[in-house]
Amino acid sequence: MSWFCFLTSISSAPLSASPRSLSLIRQTVAIDTGRHDTVGVDLVAMSVNDLIVQGAEPLLFLDYFATGHLEVEQATAVISGVAEGCRQAGCALVGGETAEMPGMYQGGDYDLAGFSVGAAERGRLLPSADIQAGDVLLGLMSSGPHSNGYSLVRRIVERSGLDYASPAPFEPGVSLAQALLRPTRIYVKSTLAAAKAGTLKGLAHITGGGLIENVPRVLPDNVVAEIDGKAWTPPPVFAWLASVGGVTAHEMARTFNCGIGMVLVTAPEKAAEAARLLTGHGETVVTLGHIRARVGDEPRSQVLGLEFGG
C-alpha cells in the first residue's frame, strides 16, 4: 500500500489535507483467499489515519475500483468495506468510479484506490513546533499487521507450509486468512478528541517502516524517541511471523507496527488526560517511553528490549 499527502490553503482559516491510497500486496492476499470484505476498510484507514496525523478531520472519501470483468458479489464486498471504513472515520463516501478493463486484469484480479479530503484549523496543524526532551510517548494498540509488510508476510506463509484456509497457529478459532486480513484500525475519532482537547503535540501513523522509520517524521532533528519494547506485549501474530520467518526484533520493528498502530507525543502534564480521552473512545493506550536529547547522529527512533514470545 502506498500513499502521499499534501496541504492546500482553501481559505484564510482552514486547510485541506488530501491523501491517496492504493492497496497492493495485502489486496493480493485478499484476492488469493477470496476475502474481499476487509480491504475496503484498509483503503479508507490508510488515508484517514494519514489525515489525522496533521490534525485534519476527514470530510469525504472517493474510491476507484477496476477489474477485467465485474463480479457483482466481489465488488459489493469491497465497496461495503469502503462504506464501513467511512462510517468508522465519520466521513462521507461521496462517490467513486468502477471500471471494467478486459485484458488488463486476469481472473478475479482488481485494483483499488481511494482519495480522502479533510480540514484542519490553521493554528492546530500537527506536529507542533514545541516537541522537546521530556515529552511522553503514548501508543495505541493495532488490530494486527494492518496494511504493511505483506510481501514478507506472504513469504513467511509460504515457508510455514500452511495455506490461508488453515487454522491460525497463533489464534484459536480463526483461519490464517481471517487473522492476517483483520481490518486496519481507524484512529480518527479517538485522536481527534485528544487533539481538540489540546493534549497532543504530534502523531505518527505506524505504516511501512514500522516504529523505527515512522516516528522520526514528527520529531525535530535534535531529539530521539526512546521506546521501551517491554512496555507492551505484541499480539501473537507478530511472534509467529518473527519465529517462522526468522526475523530479528530490529527488523520486525522496521517492517511491522508490532502491535502499535499510532504513536502520540504529549507533554508530561497532559499525558494522563490524553490517555483518559483515548481510552474513553475505545483505545488501548500504552505508555511507550519518552523524548530525549539526541547525541550526534544516533538513530532518531530507538526500540529497546523488544521481544517476541512463542
C-alpha positions in Angstrom: 0.0 0.0 0.0 1.4 3.4 -0.9 0.1 6.9 -0.5 1.1 10.6 -0.3 -0.3 13.6 1.4 -0.2 17.4 0.7 -1.7 20.6 2.2 -3.6 23.2 0.3 -5.0 26.5 1.6 -8.7 26.8 1.0 -9.4 30.0 2.9 -7.8 32.3 5.4 -8.5 29.9 8.3 -8.8 26.2 7.5 -6.5 24.0 5.4 -7.4 20.8 3.5 -5.2 17.7 3.6 -5.7 15.1 0.9 -4.0 11.7 0.9 -4.5 8.9 -1.7 -4.1 5.3 -1.1 -3.6 2.2 -3.2 -3.8 -1.4 -1.8 -1.3 -3.8 -3.4 0.2 -6.9 -1.7 -2.5 -7.1 1.1 -5.1 -6.8 -1.7 -3.4 -9.7 -3.5 -3.7 -11.8 -0.4 -7.4 -10.9 -0.2 -7.8 -12.0 -3.9 -5.9 -15.2 -3.3 -8.2 -16.1 -0.3 -11.5 -14.8 -1.7 -11.9 -12.5 1.3 -12.8 -9.1 -0.1 -14.7 -7.5 2.8 -11.7 -6.0 4.7 -9.6 -4.3 2.0 -12.1 -1.5 1.6 -11.7 -0.7 5.3 -7.9 -0.8 4.9 -8.1 1.6 2.0 -10.1 4.2 4.0 -7.9 3.6 7.1 -4.6 4.3 5.4 -6.0 7.5 4.0 -7.8 8.9 7.0 -5.1 7.8 9.5 -2.7 9.9 7.5 -5.0 12.9 7.6 -5.3 12.9 11.4 -1.5 13.0 11.9 -1.7 16.5 10.5 -4.5 17.4 12.8 -7.1 17.3 10.0 -10.6 15.9 10.3 -11.7 13.6 7.4 -14.6 15.1 5.5 -15.1 12.9 2.4 -13.8 9.9 0.5 -13.9 8.7 -3.1 -13.0 5.2 -4.3 -11.8 3.7 -7.6 -12.4 0.0 -8.4 -11.1 -1.5 -11.6 -11.3 -5.1 -12.8 -11.3 -7.1 -16.0 -14.9 -8.3 -15.6 -17.2 -7.0 -12.9 -18.2 -9.7 -10.4 -21.1 -8.2 -8.5 -20.6 -10.2 -5.3 -16.9 -9.4 -5.2 -17.4 -5.7 -5.9 -20.2 -5.5 -3.4 -18.0 -6.9 -0.6 -15.1 -4.5 -1.5 -17.3 -1.4 -1.6 -19.2 -2.4 1.5 -15.8 -2.4 3.3 -15.1 1.1 2.0 -18.5 2.3 3.3 -17.8 0.7 6.7 -14.4 2.5 6.8 -16.1 5.8 6.1 -18.6 5.1 8.9 -15.8 4.4 11.4 -14.0 7.6 10.3 -17.1 9.8 10.3 -16.6 10.9 6.7 -18.9 10.8 3.7 -18.5 8.4 0.8 -19.4 10.9 -1.8 -18.8 8.8 -4.9 -16.3 6.8 -6.9 -15.6 5.0 -10.2 -15.9 1.4 -11.3 -14.0 0.5 -14.4 -14.1 -2.8 -16.5 -10.9 -3.2 -18.5 -10.8 -6.7 -20.2 -7.3 -7.7 -20.9 -5.8 -5.6 -18.2 -6.7 -7.9 -15.3 -6.7 -11.7 -15.1 -9.4 -13.8 -13.5 -10.8 -12.1 -10.3 -8.0 -9.6 -10.0 -8.8 -6.0 -9.3 -7.3 -2.6 -8.5 -8.5 -0.5 -5.6 -7.6 3.1 -4.9 -9.0 6.0 -2.9 -8.8 9.7 -2.1 -9.8 11.4 1.1 -10.1 15.1 1.9 -10.1 16.7 5.3 -9.8 20.1 7.0 -7.8 21.5 9.9 -7.8 24.9 11.5 -4.6 26.7 10.5 -3.4 27.1 14.1 -3.9 23.4 15.0 -1.8 21.6 12.5 0.4 18.8 13.8 3.1 18.2 14.7 3.6 21.3 16.8 6.9 23.1 16.9 7.4 22.6 20.7 8.2 18.8 20.8 11.2 18.6 23.2 13.1 16.3 25.5 10.9 15.1 28.4 7.8 14.7 26.4 5.9 11.4 26.7 5.2 8.8 24.0 1.9 7.1 24.1 1.0 4.2 21.8 -2.4 2.9 20.5 -2.7 -0.8 20.0 -3.2 -2.1 16.5 -5.6 -4.8 15.3 -2.7 -6.8 13.7 -0.2 -6.1 10.9 -2.6 -3.6 9.3 -1.7 -2.9 5.7 2.1 -3.1 5.6 4.7 -5.8 5.4 2.7 -8.2 3.3 5.4 -9.0 0.9 7.2 -10.5 3.9 4.0 -12.0 5.3 3.3 -13.9 2.1 6.9 -15.3 2.1 6.5 -16.4 5.7 3.2 -18.1 5.0 4.8 -20.0 2.1 7.7 -21.0 4.4 5.3 -22.2 7.0 3.7 -24.7 4.6 0.2 -23.6 5.7 -2.5 -22.3 3.3 -4.7 -19.4 4.2 -7.6 -21.7 5.0 -5.6 -23.4 7.7 -6.3 -22.6 11.4 -4.2 -19.8 12.5 -1.5 -21.4 14.8 -1.3 -18.3 16.9 -5.1 -17.6 17.3 -7.5 -20.4 18.0 -10.9 -20.4 16.3 -10.0 -18.4 13.2 -8.3 -19.2 9.9 -4.9 -17.8 8.9 -6.7 -15.6 6.3 -9.1 -14.2 8.9 -6.2 -13.4 11.3 -3.9 -11.8 8.7 -6.7 -9.8 7.0 -8.2 -8.3 10.1 -9.1 -4.7 9.1 -6.7 -1.8 9.8 -7.8 0.1 12.9 -9.1 3.6 12.2 -8.0 6.1 14.9 -9.8 9.1 13.7 -12.4 9.7 16.5 -10.2 9.0 19.4 -7.2 11.0 18.3 -9.3 14.0 17.1 -10.8 14.1 20.6 -7.4 14.2 22.2 -6.1 16.7 19.7 -9.1 19.1 20.1 -8.6 19.0 23.8 -5.1 20.3 23.3 -3.3 17.3 24.7 -1.2 16.3 21.7 1.9 17.6 20.1 2.4 15.0 17.4 1.0 11.8 15.9 2.9 9.2 13.9 0.9 6.6 11.9 2.9 3.4 12.0 2.9 2.0 8.4 5.7 0.7 6.2 9.0 1.3 8.0 7.5 0.3 11.4 8.3 2.0 14.7 11.9 2.7 13.5 11.1 4.9 10.4 7.7 6.5 11.1 8.2 8.1 14.5 11.0 10.4 13.4 8.7 12.0 10.8 7.1 14.1 13.6 10.3 14.9 15.5 12.8 17.8 15.3 16.3 16.7 14.4 17.7 17.3 17.9 15.7 14.7 19.8 15.2 10.9 19.9 12.2 8.8 20.6 13.2 6.2 23.1 10.7 3.4 23.1 10.6 0.7 25.8 10.0 -2.5 23.9 8.8 -4.2 27.1 6.0 -1.7 27.7 3.5 -3.8 25.7 3.1 -7.4 24.6 3.0 -7.6 20.8 -0.1 -9.6 19.6 0.7 -13.3 18.9 0.6 -12.9 15.1 3.9 -11.0 15.4 5.6 -13.7 17.5 4.6 -16.2 14.8 5.9 -14.1 12.0 9.2 -13.5 13.8 9.6 -17.2 14.6 8.6 -18.8 11.3 10.3 -16.1 9.3 13.5 -15.9 11.3 13.1 -12.1 11.5 15.1 -10.3 14.2 13.4 -7.9 16.6 15.0 -4.9 14.9 13.8 -5.9 11.5 10.3 -6.6 12.9 10.3 -3.1 14.4 11.5 -1.7 11.0 8.8 -3.6 9.0 5.7 -4.0 11.1 3.8 -1.9 13.7 4.4 -4.8 16.2 1.1 -4.1 17.9 1.3 -0.2 18.0 -0.6 1.4 15.2 -0.3 5.0 16.2 2.3 6.8 18.4 1.4 10.1 20.1 3.7 12.8 21.6 2.3 14.7 24.5 3.6 17.0 27.3 4.2 15.1 30.6 1.5 17.1 32.4 -1.1 16.3 29.7 -0.3 12.6 29.2 -2.8 11.4 31.7 -5.6 13.5 30.2 -4.7 12.3 26.7 -4.8 8.7 27.8 -8.1 9.2 29.5 -9.7 10.6 26.4 -8.3 8.0 24.1 -9.3 5.1 26.5 -12.8 6.7 26.6 -13.0 6.3 22.8 -12.2 2.6 23.0 -8.4 2.7 22.5 -5.9 0.5 24.4 -3.3 3.0 25.4 0.3 2.2 26.3 3.0 4.5 27.8 5.8 3.7 25.3 8.6 5.9 26.5 9.8 9.5 26.2 11.6 12.0 24.1 15.2 12.8 25.0 18.1 14.9 23.6 19.9 13.4 20.6 23.6 12.7 20.8 25.5 13.1 17.5 23.8 11.3 14.6 22.3 8.5 16.5 19.0 6.9 15.2 16.0 9.2 16.0 13.7 6.3 17.0 15.1 3.5 19.2 13.1 0.5 20.3 14.8 -1.1 23.3 14.2 -4.6 24.6 11.5 -5.6 22.1 11.0 -9.4 22.3 8.6 -11.8 20.7 7.5 -14.8 22.7 6.1 -18.1 21.4 
